[in-house]
Amino acid sequence: MNITKKILRQKLILGTVIGVCTGISIGFILKTFTSQPWSKRDIMYLKFPGELFMRLINCLILPLVTSSIVSATCNLKKSGHIGTMALYYYMTTTFLGIILSVTLVQTIKPGDLLKNENIVSQNTTKSFITLDTILDLFRNLMPENIVNACLFQYQTVLEKPKNETVPIDEWKIDHTNVAGTNVLGLVFFSLILGLAIGDIDARGEPLINFFRSLSDAMMKIMSWAIMLVPMSALFLICAKILEIEDFNGVIKRLGIYILTVFSGLLIQGLLLLPLLYFICTRQSPYNIITKLGPAFVTAFGTSSSTATVPVTISCLEHIGIPSKISRFIVPIGATINMDGIALYESVGAIFIIQLHGLQFSLFKIIIICITCTVSCIGAAGLPSGGYVMLIMVLNSVGVPVEDVSLIIAIDWFVDRFRTTLNIVADALGAGIIAHYYKKNKQYFIPEEIELYTSS
């Protein structure tokens, strides 16, 4: 049975790699050798198979995340301080990401290098206040209607008065429900529900069994869906390449920015996070990273943290991480651990600020990076979810947002690598927590102890 699973896993990796490479090749061939530009309707037809796959993944987000977290937290009080350790870990990685972002953009200054080119708009806008963005985070954390949280997110809106001289903090305050699942609120509710079920002892057993069965069923459906990754990646990537009108021009203009972002992702993923793992465990982190191949190719093919959840859990359990740790850390990590998006947003925000020649103090730049990171916590692990939050952050500090279109042009590409960084962070976090509980056998069920120690 294990041999069969291993063969299927290798076939999936190979198939996804082939699908990605084929999609890139076909995209460039069609873009180069077709006489007329592809219309939006033609691209829509080409992207349709991949769109169906992403709709399936989005459909499974709600039951997958909620059932996994509830079932994992039912015995959280009995299984030690797993949640507390996860919080400390993600706070540490976030802190490292902020320091790295500020260091890179202040050292390389990618926006200053492009400032003289005619790509900077002169209009300025400010329709958000930074504090409102942070308060909305807490409002979404505690939704007033759990059913509404499945469909919408809360967002504060400031109505501009006719008298344009009125300060922004005196504008009329209103709010709107933005379409999109409030994953942050659902995660918080699931955590509370799981703790409550675990606290009522035997009376909660029926609910525990229900959510565990639902979690297993969702994992099974997701594993079936993941088999469609190679074909969907082919169509999605091919269509994305055709959507970009001047691919070479974008690369030439944004080369330094892309270099800065990739430098941050590589340093965070291959140096800082592994160093943190080594300091905590005195073991090689690359023993875990090198065994995450299926999760990496899924991340690159779909650019969705949520789509990689079952694959990442499978990889970690194959390594020997106890299932109650992996099934708690990975779904939460797909929601609140956004190292990749936070780093991308921070670098992107300061890049646009430098493009406009704006002089911000180091303290204000750090505040902007923190705001970017906080805003990412509530963002669902969906493709290209970062630039929407970036627009909100730039608006909140009064920076023109028109040039975000420059970043959006290559967002589809960078998104795949920052999703990979999120997977590395989740996997190493699960490894650190498992290490600290390895010698405390009372925290593990017997079969998990045997699996972990034998690895």
N, C-alpha and C positions, 0 to 999 in steps of 0.2 A: 504493500500500500504506500509506504514511504517512497519507494523507488518510483512508483507511478506519479506521485505528487511532484517529485523532483524533476521527472521528465517533462510533465506538464508546465512546471514553472519555467524550465529552460526554454521550452517552446514558446511560452508567452513572451519572455524576454527577447528571444530572437525575432519573433513575429512583430513585436512593437518597434524594435530597432529598424527592421526592414520597412515597416509602415511609415516611420518618421523619415527615414532616408528617401523612400519612394515619394512621399509627399513633397519633400523639399525639391527633389529632382524634377518631378512633374510640374511643380509650381514655377520653377525657373524656366523650364522648357516652354511651357505655355505662355509665360510672360515675354520670353525672348522671341519666339518664332510665330506668334500670332500677329496678324497684320493690324487688327483693331484692338483697342483696349477692351477689357472685359467689363461688361455692364454689371451693375449691382444685382440685377435679377439673375444673370448667368452665374455670378459668384454665389448667390443664394442657393441656386439649384445644386451647385457643386458642393456646397457646405452642408446640404440637407442631411445626408447620412450621419455626419459628425454631430449635427445639431440634435438629432434624435437621441444619440448617445448621451449628450450633455443634459438633455431634458430628463432622461431616465435617472441619471446621477442626482440631479437636483431634486427629483421626486423622492429619492430615498434618503436625503439628508435628514429630514425631520425625524422619521422613525429610527434611523440608524443612530444618530447622535443621542437622542433622548433615551432610548432603550439601553444603549451601551453605558451611558453615564449612570443612569438609575441602577442598573444591575451591578455596576462596579462599586457604587457607593453604599449599597445596602449593608455591606459588612465593613464599611470604612472604619467605624469605631472599634471593631474587633481586630482590624488588620493594621493598626498602628497609624502613624501620622503620614500616610502616603500623600494626602492632599496638601498638607503643610510643606512637605519636602518638595512637592511639585511647584508650589507657589514660590518658595525660595529659589528654586532652580531657574524658573522663568524670569523672576526679577533680576537674577544675576546675569542671565544671557541678554536680557533687554538692556541692562546697564552697560554691558560690554558693547552691544550694538550701537548705542548712542555715542559712546566715546569714540568708537571706530568711525562712525559716520562723520562726526565733527572733525576728527583728525584728517580724514581723507579729503574732504571738500575744502578744508582750510589750507591743506598742503598742496594739493593738485590744482585747485581753483579752476574747475572745468568751465564754469560760466564766464570767467574773465578772459579765457582764451578765445571764446566765440563772441565776445561782446561787440567787437567791431564789425561783425557780419550783419547784414540787413535782415535779421530774423527776430528783432525785438519790437514788440508793439508798444505804443506809448500810452494807451488807455489804462487807467487804474480803476480798480473796483474794490469795494469792501462792503460785504453784505452779511458777514458773520463776525462774531466776537469769540475769541479763543475760549473764554470761560463758558460760553454757551455750548461749545462743542464738548467740553469736558462734562458739563452738567447733563447733556444729552446721553453721554455714555452711562451715567448712573440711572437715568430715566429708562434707558433700554435694558439695563441690568435688572430692573424691577418693573416689568410691564404691568400695567393696571388690568390687562385682559390677556390671559394666556392664549386664547383663541386668536385674538388680534395679533399677538406676537408671531404667530405662524405665518402671517401674511404681510405685516408692515413693521417698519421701524419708525421711532419717534424722531423728529428733527425740528429744532427751533427755527423759526423764520422771522426776520425783521422786515417790517413793511416800511419802505422808504417814503418819507413825507414829501409833500409838494415843495415845502421850503427846504432846499438842499443844504442850507447852512446849519440845520439842526444836527448836533453831534449824534453819532451812531448809537451811543448808549441811551439816547432818549427816543429812539425810534419805537414804534408800536411793536410789542412782542406778540407773536402768534406761533402756531406750530402746524406741521403737516405730517401726515403719515406717508412715508416713502415706501413704495412697493419693494418688497424683499423680506425674506424671513429674518426675524430678530433672533439670530442664533445665540447671541450673548444672553438674552433674557431666558431663552429655552434651556441653555446650559445651567444657568443659575437655578431655575426652577427644578430642573432634573436633579441637581446636587441636593437641594433642600428636600425634595421628595424622597430621594434615595436614603438620606440620613434619617428621615422620619420613619420610613418603612423599617429600616434596621433597628430603630429605637423601640418599636412596639413588639419586638421579639417574635413569638410564635404566631401572633395574629397577622403578622406581615408576610408569612411564608407564601400564601397564595399569590400575593403581588410580586414577591421576589421571583417565584417560578414563572409568572407571566412575563415579566420584563426580561428575564434570562432567555426564555424561549423566543420572545420577540427579537432580542438581540442576535441570537443564533440564526433565526430566520432571515433577518436583514443582512447579516454577514454572508449567508448563503446566496441571497439574491445579488448582493454586490459582487461576490466572487464570479457569478455567472456574467454579470455585466462587464466585469473587467476583461473577460475573454473577447469582448468587442473592441478593446482598446486599439489593437493594430490597425484595423480598418478605419475606425473613427479618426485616429491620429492622421492617417493619410489624407483624408478629405479636409479636416480642420486646418492642418498646416498648409496644404496646397492652396486652400481658399485664402488664408491669411496673407500668403506671399502675393497673390494676385490683387489683394485689396490695396497694397502699398503702391502708389503711383510711381514714385522715384526711389527705389530701394537703394541704389548706389549713392544718391544725393543725401539720403538720410544718414547712411553710415559715415559718409565723409564729414557731414556737419556735426554729428553727434558722437564721433569716434572717441573723443576724450571723455565724454560723459559715460559712454558705455564701458570704457576702460576703468573708470572710477567705480562704477557700480559692480563690475565683475571683480575688481580687486577687493572690494568690501566683502562680497559673497564668498570669495575664495579664502580670504583671511579669517572670516568668521567661521566658515564651515570646515576648513582643513587645518586651522591653527588654534584659534581661540577656544572653540567648543571642544575639540579633542584635548587641548591642554587642561581645560576645566575637568574633563572626564578623568584624565590621568592623575590630576592632583587629588581628586576625590577617591579614586579606586586603586591607584598605582598599577593599573593595567593598561594595555594598549587599546586605544579607542578604535583603531583601524580594524580590529577583529570584528567589530560590529558594523562599521561603515562598509567594509568590503562585502558584507553579506546582505546588503540592502538593495541589490541589483534590481529585483522585480519592482520594488517601490520607486526606484529612480527612473526606470524607463516608463512606468505608469505616470509619474509626475511630469516627465518631459512630453509624453504623448498627450496628456489631458490638461496640464497646468492647473490642476485642481487638487488642493490639499485633501478635500473630502473624498475624492475618488480614490486616493491612495490609502485611506484608513484601513480597509480590510487587508490590503496587500502588506502594509507596514506591520500590522498586528501579526499576520502570518509569518513574516520574516523574523520578528522578535521572538515569537513563540518557538520557531525553528531553532533559533540561537540558544534558547533556554530561559528567556525572560518569562516569569510566571504570568499566566493569562490575566490574573486579576490586576496586575500592575499594567501590562500592556493595554488591556481593554479600558483602563481608566485614563492612562496618560495620553494615548494616541487620539481618541476622539476629542478630549479637552484641548490637546495641543493643536489639532486642526482648527480650533476656534480661537484660542487665546494666545497661542505661541505663533506669532507672526514676525519672527526675526527677519525673514527675507523681505517682506513687504515694508516693515518698519525701516530697514536700512535703505531700501529703494526710495521710499517716500522722503526720508530725511535728506538723502543725497539729491533727489530731484527737486525738492523745495529750495534748498540752498543754491542749487544750480541755476534755477530760474531767477532767484534773487540776485545772483552774481551777473546774470545776463542783462539785467536792468541797471546794473551799476549801483544798486542800493547798498549803503553801508550800514550793516547791523553789527551791534556789539557782540562779543563772544557769548555773553550771558543770554542775549535774545536769541542767538542762533541755537544755543542749547535748549532754550524753552521751546523753540519751533520743533526741534528734533523730538523732544519729549511729547509735544502735542501730536506729532505725526505717529509716534509709537502708541500713544493712548488711543488715538482714533482707530488704529489698526485692530485693537483688541475686539472691537465690535463688528469687524468686517468678516463676513463669511468666507470660508476657504474656497472661493469660486474664481474662475479665470478672469484676469484683468480687473480684479476688484480694487486694486490699489489706487489707480489714478482718480477714481471718484472721490476717495477720501483726501487725496492730494489737493484737489480743487477746493474742497471745503477748508483745509488747513491754510492754503494760500489766501483764500478769501478772508479768513479770520484775522490775518495779519496785514491786510490791505495791499497785497502784492498782486499785480495783474496776472490773470489766469489764462489769458489767450495763448500763451506759449506752451501750455501744457500739451497742446496738440503735437508739439515736437516729440515729447516723451511718449505719447500714446502711439506714435508711429512705430516705435520699437518695443512697446510694452508687451506685445504678444510673445516676443522672443525672450526678453528678460524674465517674464513671468514664470517660464518653465524652470529657470535656474534658481529663482528665489523660492519656488515651491520645493525644490530639491533641498535647499538649505533648511527649510522648516522640517523636513523629514529627518535630516541629520540631527537637528536639535531635539526632536521628540524621541528618537531612538537612543541617543546618548543619555537623555534625561531618564528614560526608563531603565537604562543600564545602571546609572548611578543609584537610583532608588532600589533596584533589585540587589545591588552589591551591599548596600547598608543593611538589608534584611536577610542576606544570605545565611548568616549564622544564627538568626533567630527563627528557629523552625516553627515556633508557635504561630508565626505570622503567615505561614503557608500551609496549604492543604497537602497531604502526603505525596500525591502524584506530582505536584509542582516542585516539591523539594527534590525528589529523585531526578526529575527532568533537568532542574537547574544545576545540581551538583554534578551530574554526570557529564555536563557539557564543559 
